[in-house]
């Protein structure tokens, strides 16, 4: 059973609408859909929204993407959670914009936020929801690309993907990861 939904991103206004913050965006939509109290708690190097009616917490680590593991480790310790009780949501360069993949476990795939989590909690065995953001033309453009907002031609699709990913999270909270795979793994056009 998932007890914490963790969206990865970077804190600060300048990163708010960037591709790298799609995890934060999904957490915000899930908070609205679950009608969680708007009161944020500062704990475990994170902004935490407690949703007592749904027995879940929604988490936005404030350690910056590459140090997400510090916040997740603290969260597991402070809330007495096991790795299989968290769902981590993050951007994935290897999936095209519009693709969503729910996985029970896996490697970092080169994602530094996930790498940090794996290093800090000492396991790859935690559920994750990968949201495709596509890849820039050249490898040296990756840093600028993930820290840029979606282009005008991508905004509508990005909005749809965030909505679908949020519905996937609700499905996982209700039915679990295994039963949500078919519902969640999709490509939105």
HUZI-V62062 format. One record per pair of residues at least 12 apart in sequence whose ideal C-beta (glycine too) atoms are under 10 Angstrom apart, sorted by the first residue. I is the first residue (numbers start at 1). J is the second residue. D is the distance in whole Angstrom. If there is no record, write none. Layout:
BEGIN
i = <I,I>
j = <J,J>
d = <D,D>
END
This chain:
BEGIN
i = <1,1,1,1,1,1,1,1,2,2,2,2,2,2,2,2,2,2,2,2,2,2,2,3,3,3,3,3,3,3,3,3,3,3,3,4,4,4,4,4,4,4,4,4,4,4,4,4,4,4,4,5,5,5,5,5,5,5,5,5,5,5,5,5,5,5,5,5,5,5,5,5,5,5,5,5,6,6,6,6,6,6,6,6,6,6,6,6,6,6,6,6,6,6,6,6,6,6,6,7,7,7,7,7,7,7,7,7,7,7,7,7,7,7,7,7,7,7,7,7,7,7,7,8,8,8,8,8,8,8,8,8,8,8,8,8,8,8,8,8,8,8,8,8,8,8,8,8,8,8,9,9,9,9,9,9,9,9,9,9,9,9,9,9,9,9,9,10,10,10,10,10,10,10,10,10,10,10,10,11,11,11,11,11,11,11,11,11,11,12,12,14,15,15,15,15,15,16,17,17,17,17,17,18,18,18,18,18,18,18,18,19,19,19,19,19,19,19,19,19,19,19,19,19,19,19,20,20,20,20,20,20,20,20,20,20,20,20,20,21,21,21,21,21,21,21,22,22,22,22,22,22,22,22,22,22,22,22,22,22,22,23,23,23,23,23,23,23,23,23,23,23,23,23,23,23,24,24,24,24,24,24,25,25,25,25,25,25,25,25,25,26,26,26,26,26,26,26,26,26,26,26,26,26,26,27,27,27,27,27,27,27,27,28,28,28,28,28,29,29,29,29,29,29,29,29,30,30,30,30,30,30,30,30,30,30,30,30,30,30,31,31,31,31,31,32,33,33,33,33,33,34,34,34,34,34,34,34,34,34,34,35,35,35,36,36,36,36,36,36,36,36,36,37,37,37,37,37,40,40,41,41,42,43,43,43,43,43,43,43,44,44,44,44,44,44,44,44,44,44,44,44,44,44,44,45,45,45,45,45,45,45,45,45,45,45,45,45,46,46,46,46,46,46,46,46,46,46,46,46,46,47,47,47,47,47,48,48,48,48,48,48,51,54,54,54,55,56,56,56,56,57,57,57,57,58,59,59,59,59,59,59,59,59,61,61,61,61,61,61,63,63,64,64,64,65,65,65,65,65,65,65,65,65,66,66,66,66,66,67,67,67,67,67,68,68,68,68,68,68,68,68,68,68,69,69,69,69,69,69,69,69,69,69,69,70,70,70,70,71,71,71,72,72,72,72,72,72,72,72,72,72,73,73,73,73,73,73,74,75,76,76,76,76,77,81,81,82,82,82,82,83,83,83,83,83,83,83,83,83,83,84,84,84,84,84,84,84,85,85,86,86,86,86,86,87,87,87,87,87,87,87,87,87,87,87,88,88,88,88,88,88,88,88,88,88,89,89,89,89,89,89,89,89,89,89,90,90,90,90,90,90,90,90,90,90,91,91,91,91,91,91,91,91,92,92,92,92,92,92,92,92,92,92,92,92,93,93,93,93,93,93,93,93,93,93,93,93,94,94,94,94,94,94,94,94,95,95,95,95,95,95,95,95,96,96,96,96,96,96,97,97,97,97,97,97,97,97,97,97,97,97,97,97,98,98,98,98,98,98,98,98,98,98,98,98,98,98,99,99,99,99,99,99,99,99,99,99,100,100,100,100,100,100,100,100,100,100,100,100,100,100,100,100,101,101,101,101,101,101,101,101,101,101,101,102,102,102,102,102,102,102,102,102,102,102,102,102,102,102,102,102,102,103,103,103,103,103,103,103,103,103,103,104,104,104,104,104,104,104,104,105,105,105,105,105,105,105,105,106,106,106,106,106,106,106,107,108,109,109,110,111,111,111,112,114,114,114,127,127,127,127,127,128,129,129,129,129,129,129,129,129,129,130,130,131,131,131,131,131,131,132,132,132,133,133,133,133,133,133,134,134,136,157,157,158,160,160,161,161,161,163,164,164,164,164,164,165,165,165,167,167,168,168,168,168,168,168,169,170,171,171,172>
j = <55,56,84,85,172,173,176,177,55,56,81,84,85,86,87,127,169,172,173,174,176,177,180,55,56,57,79,80,81,82,84,85,86,87,173,44,46,48,56,57,58,59,72,75,76,79,81,85,86,87,88,23,26,27,30,31,34,49,51,54,56,57,58,59,60,86,87,88,89,127,129,166,169,170,172,173,23,27,46,48,57,58,59,60,61,68,71,72,75,86,87,88,89,90,113,117,126,128,129,21,22,23,24,25,26,27,28,29,30,31,47,58,59,60,61,87,88,89,90,129,131,165,169,20,21,22,23,24,26,27,59,60,61,63,64,65,68,71,72,88,89,90,91,111,112,113,114,116,117,128,21,22,23,24,25,26,27,60,61,62,64,65,68,89,90,91,113,24,60,61,62,63,64,65,66,68,113,146,147,24,45,46,47,60,61,62,63,64,65,62,64,147,64,65,146,147,149,149,148,149,150,155,158,91,133,145,146,147,148,149,150,91,93,97,131,132,133,134,145,146,147,148,149,150,154,158,64,65,90,91,111,112,113,133,143,145,146,147,148,60,65,90,91,146,147,149,89,90,91,92,97,130,131,132,133,146,150,158,161,162,165,59,60,61,65,68,88,89,90,91,113,128,129,130,131,165,47,59,60,61,89,90,89,91,131,158,159,161,162,165,166,58,89,90,100,129,131,161,162,163,164,165,166,168,169,47,49,58,59,60,89,166,169,49,58,60,162,166,159,162,163,165,166,167,169,170,49,51,54,56,58,89,162,165,166,167,168,169,170,173,49,51,58,60,166,166,163,166,167,169,170,49,51,53,54,56,58,166,169,170,173,51,53,54,49,50,51,52,53,54,56,57,58,49,50,51,52,53,58,60,57,59,62,57,59,71,74,75,78,79,57,59,61,62,63,70,71,72,73,74,75,76,77,78,79,59,61,62,63,64,67,68,70,71,72,73,74,75,58,59,60,61,62,63,68,70,71,72,74,75,78,59,60,61,62,71,60,61,71,75,78,79,173,170,173,174,173,85,87,169,173,75,79,81,86,169,71,72,75,79,86,87,88,89,74,75,88,113,116,117,113,116,112,113,116,90,91,111,112,113,114,116,146,147,111,112,113,115,116,112,113,116,117,120,88,90,111,112,113,114,115,116,117,120,112,113,114,115,116,117,118,119,120,121,122,116,117,119,120,116,117,120,86,88,113,114,116,117,118,120,121,126,116,117,119,120,121,122,120,121,117,120,121,126,121,121,126,121,123,125,126,105,117,118,121,122,123,124,125,126,127,104,105,123,125,126,127,177,126,127,117,121,126,127,128,102,126,127,128,129,168,169,172,173,177,180,103,111,113,114,117,126,127,128,129,130,102,127,128,129,130,131,165,166,168,169,109,111,113,114,117,128,129,130,131,133,111,113,130,131,132,133,134,146,109,110,111,114,128,129,130,131,132,133,134,135,109,110,111,130,132,133,134,135,136,142,145,146,109,110,111,130,132,133,134,135,109,130,131,132,133,134,135,187,132,133,134,135,157,187,131,132,133,134,135,150,151,154,157,158,160,161,187,188,131,132,133,134,154,157,158,160,161,164,186,187,188,189,130,131,132,133,134,161,185,186,187,188,129,130,131,132,161,162,164,165,167,168,183,184,185,186,187,188,128,129,130,131,132,168,181,184,185,186,187,127,128,129,130,165,168,169,171,172,177,178,180,181,182,183,184,185,186,124,126,127,128,129,130,177,181,184,185,124,125,126,127,128,177,178,181,118,123,124,125,126,127,128,177,118,124,125,126,127,128,130,124,124,128,130,142,128,130,146,146,126,128,130,172,176,177,178,180,177,165,166,168,169,172,177,180,184,185,165,185,158,161,162,164,165,168,161,187,188,145,146,150,154,158,161,150,154,148,188,189,188,188,189,186,187,188,188,183,184,186,187,188,184,186,188,183,184,180,181,183,184,185,186,184,183,183,184,184>
d = <8,9,9,7,10,9,7,10,9,7,10,9,6,7,5,7,8,6,6,10,8,7,10,7,6,7,7,9,6,9,10,4,7,9,9,10,10,9,7,5,8,6,9,6,8,7,6,7,5,7,9,9,8,6,6,9,10,10,9,10,6,7,5,7,10,8,5,8,7,10,9,10,6,10,8,8,8,8,8,10,9,8,4,8,7,8,8,6,7,6,7,5,7,9,10,9,9,9,10,8,8,3,5,7,5,4,8,10,8,10,10,8,7,6,8,9,8,5,8,9,10,10,9,8,8,9,4,7,10,9,10,8,7,10,10,6,5,9,9,7,7,4,8,9,10,5,8,9,8,10,4,7,5,4,8,10,8,6,8,9,9,7,9,9,8,9,9,8,10,9,9,9,5,5,9,10,9,10,8,9,10,10,8,8,8,5,8,7,10,9,9,9,9,9,10,7,10,9,9,4,8,10,9,9,10,9,7,5,6,6,8,6,9,9,9,10,4,8,7,5,8,7,7,6,9,8,10,6,8,6,10,10,8,8,10,9,4,6,9,9,9,10,8,9,9,9,8,7,5,9,10,10,5,9,7,10,9,8,8,7,8,10,8,9,9,9,8,4,5,7,8,10,8,10,8,9,9,10,5,9,9,10,9,10,9,8,9,9,5,9,9,10,5,9,10,8,7,9,6,9,10,5,5,9,7,9,8,5,7,6,7,9,8,9,9,8,9,9,10,6,7,8,4,9,9,10,9,9,10,9,6,9,10,9,5,9,10,5,7,9,5,7,5,10,9,8,9,6,8,9,6,9,5,7,5,8,8,10,9,8,8,8,8,9,5,7,4,9,8,7,8,9,6,7,7,8,8,9,10,9,9,10,8,9,9,10,8,8,6,9,10,8,8,9,10,9,6,8,8,4,4,9,8,5,8,10,6,6,5,10,8,9,6,4,9,9,6,8,10,5,6,5,6,8,9,10,5,9,8,6,10,7,5,8,6,10,8,10,10,8,10,9,9,9,7,9,9,10,9,9,6,8,7,9,10,9,8,8,6,9,8,10,9,10,9,8,10,8,10,9,9,8,10,9,10,8,9,9,6,4,10,8,8,9,10,5,6,8,6,9,8,6,10,9,8,8,10,8,4,8,9,5,6,8,10,8,9,8,3,4,7,6,3,7,10,7,9,10,6,9,9,9,7,8,9,10,8,5,10,6,6,9,9,8,9,4,6,9,9,10,10,9,6,9,10,10,10,10,10,9,9,9,9,10,6,9,5,9,6,4,9,8,9,9,6,6,7,8,9,9,9,9,6,7,9,9,8,5,7,6,9,7,6,8,8,10,10,10,8,7,7,6,7,5,7,9,10,10,7,5,8,7,7,9,9,7,10,6,6,6,9,7,8,7,7,10,8,9,8,6,8,5,10,7,7,10,7,9,9,10,4,6,5,7,9,10,9,8,8,10,8,6,7,5,8,7,8,7,6,8,9,8,8,10,9,7,10,6,7,3,8,8,9,9,5,8,5,8,10,7,9,6,6,5,10,8,10,6,6,7,10,7,10,9,9,6,10,9,9,6,9,8,6,9,9,5,5,6,8,8,4,9,9,8,9,8,5,8,7,7,6,7,7,10,6,5,10,6,10,6,7,6,8,7,8,7,4,8,8,10,9,8,6,9,10,7,8,5,8,9,6,9,9,7,7,10,6,6,9,8,4,6,10,10,10,7,5,8,7,8,9,10,9,10,8,8,6,8,6,7,9,10,8,5,4,7,7,8,10,10,6,9,9,10,7,9,6,8,10,8,10,9,8,10,10,9,7,9,7,9,5,10,9,10,6,10,6,7,8,9,10,7,10,9,10,9,6,8,9,5,9,8,8,9,8,7,8,9,8,9,10,8,9,7,8,10,5,9,10,10,6,9,10,8,7,10,5,8,10,9,8,8,7,10,7,4,9,9,9,10,5,7,7>
END
